Amino acid sequence: MPREPKVTVAAVIELSGRFLMVEERVNRRLLFNQPAGHVERG
C-alpha cells in the first residue's frame, strides 16, 4: 500500500528589512520560528 506524502509549507516573509517570526513554546522554552504548517488533502 503506497504511503501518501506529508506536505509541509514554510515561508520567509520580509518587508523593509524586517522579518515575520512565530513565537512558540516547546518543552517550556520560548522559541522563534518561521511561519509554517501542514497541508491536508482535500
N, CA, C and O atoms as a GROMACS GRO file, in nm:
protein
  168
    1MET      N    1   0.084  -0.117   0.000
    1MET     CA    2   0.000   0.000   0.000
    1MET      C    3   0.089   0.125   0.000
    1MET      O    4   0.169   0.142   0.092
    2PRO      N    5   0.078   0.211  -0.100
    2PRO     CA    6   0.164   0.330  -0.106
    2PRO      C    7   0.126   0.431   0.002
    2PRO      O    8   0.009   0.451   0.034
    3ARG      N    9   0.229   0.493   0.057
    3ARG     CA   10   0.206   0.596   0.159
    3ARG      C   11   0.188   0.731   0.092
    3ARG      O   12   0.249   0.760  -0.011
    4GLU      N   13   0.104   0.814   0.151
    4GLU     CA   14   0.086   0.949   0.099
    4GLU      C   15   0.192   1.039   0.160
    4GLU      O   16   0.225   1.025   0.277
    5PRO      N   17   0.245   1.132   0.081
    5PRO     CA   18   0.348   1.222   0.135
    5PRO      C   19   0.287   1.317   0.238
    5PRO      O   20   0.170   1.355   0.229
    6LYS      N   21   0.368   1.356   0.337
    6LYS     CA   22   0.328   1.458   0.434
    6LYS      C   23   0.387   1.590   0.385
    6LYS      O   24   0.508   1.608   0.384
    7VAL      N   25   0.300   1.680   0.346
    7VAL     CA   26   0.343   1.806   0.286
    7VAL      C   27   0.347   1.914   0.394
    7VAL      O   28   0.251   1.935   0.468
    8THR      N   29   0.461   1.983   0.402
    8THR     CA   30   0.479   2.094   0.494
    8THR      C   31   0.518   2.217   0.414
    8THR      O   32   0.596   2.208   0.318
    9VAL      N   33   0.463   2.331   0.452
    9VAL     CA   34   0.498   2.456   0.384
    9VAL      C   35   0.554   2.553   0.488
    9VAL      O   36   0.510   2.556   0.603
   10ALA      N   37   0.651   2.632   0.445
   10ALA     CA   38   0.709   2.735   0.531
   10ALA      C   39   0.734   2.859   0.447
   10ALA      O   40   0.743   2.851   0.324
   11ALA      N   41   0.746   2.972   0.513
   11ALA     CA   42   0.766   3.097   0.440
   11ALA      C   43   0.865   3.186   0.513
   11ALA      O   44   0.870   3.187   0.636
   12VAL      N   45   0.942   3.261   0.436
   12VAL     CA   46   1.025   3.369   0.490
   12VAL      C   47   0.961   3.497   0.438
   12VAL      O   48   0.961   3.524   0.318
   13ILE      N   49   0.907   3.576   0.529
   13ILE     CA   50   0.835   3.697   0.491
   13ILE      C   51   0.914   3.818   0.540
   13ILE      O   52   0.936   3.834   0.660
   14GLU      N   53   0.956   3.902   0.446
   14GLU     CA   54   1.039   4.018   0.477
   14GLU      C   55   0.975   4.143   0.420
   14GLU      O   56   0.921   4.142   0.309
   15LEU      N   57   0.981   4.250   0.496
   15LEU     CA   58   0.932   4.380   0.450
   15LEU      C   59   1.021   4.487   0.511
   15LEU      O   60   1.027   4.502   0.633
   16SER      N   61   1.087   4.562   0.426
   16SER     CA   62   1.174   4.672   0.471
   16SER      C   63   1.280   4.626   0.571
   16SER      O   64   1.309   4.696   0.668
   17GLY      N   65   1.336   4.508   0.547
   17GLY     CA   66   1.443   4.458   0.634
   17GLY      C   67   1.394   4.395   0.763
   17GLY      O   68   1.476   4.358   0.848
   18ARG      N   69   1.263   4.382   0.780
   18ARG     CA   70   1.207   4.317   0.899
   18ARG      C   71   1.145   4.184   0.858
   18ARG      O   72   1.090   4.172   0.748
   19PHE      N   73   1.154   4.085   0.946
   19PHE     CA   74   1.108   3.950   0.916
   19PHE      C   75   0.995   3.909   1.010
   19PHE      O   76   0.999   3.939   1.129
   20LEU      N   77   0.895   3.841   0.954
   20LEU     CA   78   0.786   3.788   1.035
   20LEU      C   79   0.832   3.659   1.101
   20LEU      O   80   0.882   3.569   1.033
   21MET      N   81   0.817   3.650   1.234
   21MET     CA   82   0.855   3.530   1.308
   21MET      C   83   0.737   3.484   1.393
   21MET      O   84   0.650   3.564   1.429
   22VAL      N   85   0.734   3.355   1.423
   22VAL     CA   86   0.631   3.297   1.508
   22VAL      C   87   0.695   3.265   1.642
   22VAL      O   88   0.800   3.200   1.648
   23GLU      N   89   0.632   3.309   1.750
   23GLU     CA   90   0.681   3.281   1.885
   23GLU      C   91   0.606   3.160   1.937
   23GLU      O   92   0.483   3.157   1.933
   24GLU      N   93   0.679   3.058   1.985
   24GLU     CA   94   0.614   2.937   2.036
   24GLU      C   95   0.692   2.880   2.153
   24GLU      O   96   0.810   2.909   2.170
   25ARG      N   97   0.623   2.800   2.233
   25ARG     CA   98   0.689   2.734   2.346
   25ARG      C   99   0.699   2.584   2.318
   25ARG      O  100   0.601   2.520   2.281
   26VAL      N  101   0.819   2.531   2.335
   26VAL     CA  102   0.845   2.389   2.318
   26VAL      C  103   0.921   2.343   2.442
   26VAL      O  104   1.028   2.396   2.472
   27ASN      N  105   0.866   2.246   2.512
   27ASN     CA  106   0.928   2.197   2.636
   27ASN      C  107   0.958   2.313   2.732
   27ASN      O  108   1.066   2.320   2.791
   28ARG      N  109   0.861   2.403   2.746
   28ARG     CA  110   0.869   2.518   2.837
   28ARG      C  111   0.977   2.619   2.800
   28ARG      O  112   1.010   2.706   2.880
   29ARG      N  113   1.031   2.609   2.679
   29ARG     CA  114   1.131   2.706   2.632
   29ARG      C  115   1.069   2.791   2.522
   29ARG      O  116   0.994   2.741   2.438
   30LEU      N  117   1.100   2.920   2.524
   30LEU     CA  118   1.049   3.012   2.424
   30LEU      C  119   1.138   3.006   2.301
   30LEU      O  120   1.260   3.022   2.310
   31LEU      N  121   1.077   2.980   2.184
   31LEU     CA  122   1.150   2.971   2.058
   31LEU      C  123   1.087   3.064   1.955
   31LEU      O  124   0.968   3.097   1.964
   32PHE      N  125   1.166   3.107   1.860
   32PHE     CA  126   1.117   3.184   1.747
   32PHE      C  127   1.137   3.099   1.622
   32PHE      O  128   1.243   3.039   1.604
   33ASN      N  129   1.036   3.094   1.538
   33ASN     CA  130   1.037   3.007   1.422
   33ASN      C  131   0.980   3.082   1.303
   33ASN      O  132   0.923   3.190   1.317
   34GLN      N  133   0.995   3.023   1.186
   34GLN     CA  134   0.934   3.082   1.068
   34GLN      C  135   0.791   3.031   1.056
   34GLN      O  136   0.760   2.921   1.103
   35PRO      N  137   0.702   3.110   0.995
   35PRO     CA  138   0.565   3.063   0.976
   35PRO      C  139   0.564   2.935   0.892
   35PRO      O  140   0.625   2.929   0.785
   36ALA      N  141   0.495   2.832   0.940
   36ALA     CA  142   0.492   2.704   0.870
   36ALA      C  143   0.368   2.626   0.912
   36ALA      O  144   0.303   2.659   1.011
   37GLY      N  145   0.337   2.524   0.836
   37GLY     CA  146   0.223   2.439   0.868
   37GLY      C  147   0.216   2.320   0.774
   37GLY      O  148   0.298   2.306   0.683
   38HIS      N  149   0.117   2.236   0.796
   38HIS     CA  150   0.098   2.116   0.715
   38HIS      C  151  -0.020   2.137   0.620
   38HIS      O  152  -0.113   2.212   0.652
   39VAL      N  153  -0.015   2.073   0.507
   39VAL     CA  154  -0.122   2.080   0.408
   39VAL      C  155  -0.202   1.951   0.416
   39VAL      O  156  -0.147   1.841   0.405
   40GLU      N  157  -0.333   1.966   0.436
   40GLU     CA  158  -0.420   1.849   0.442
   40GLU      C  159  -0.484   1.825   0.306
   40GLU      O  160  -0.517   1.918   0.233
   41ARG      N  161  -0.503   1.700   0.275
   41ARG     CA  162  -0.564   1.663   0.149
   41ARG      C  163  -0.711   1.707   0.146
   41ARG      O  164  -0.780   1.701   0.247
   42GLY      N  165  -0.755   1.751   0.029
   42GLY     CA  166  -0.896   1.785   0.014
   42GLY      C  167  -0.911   1.927  -0.019
   42GLY      O  168  -1.023   1.975  -0.036
   0.00000   0.00000   0.00000
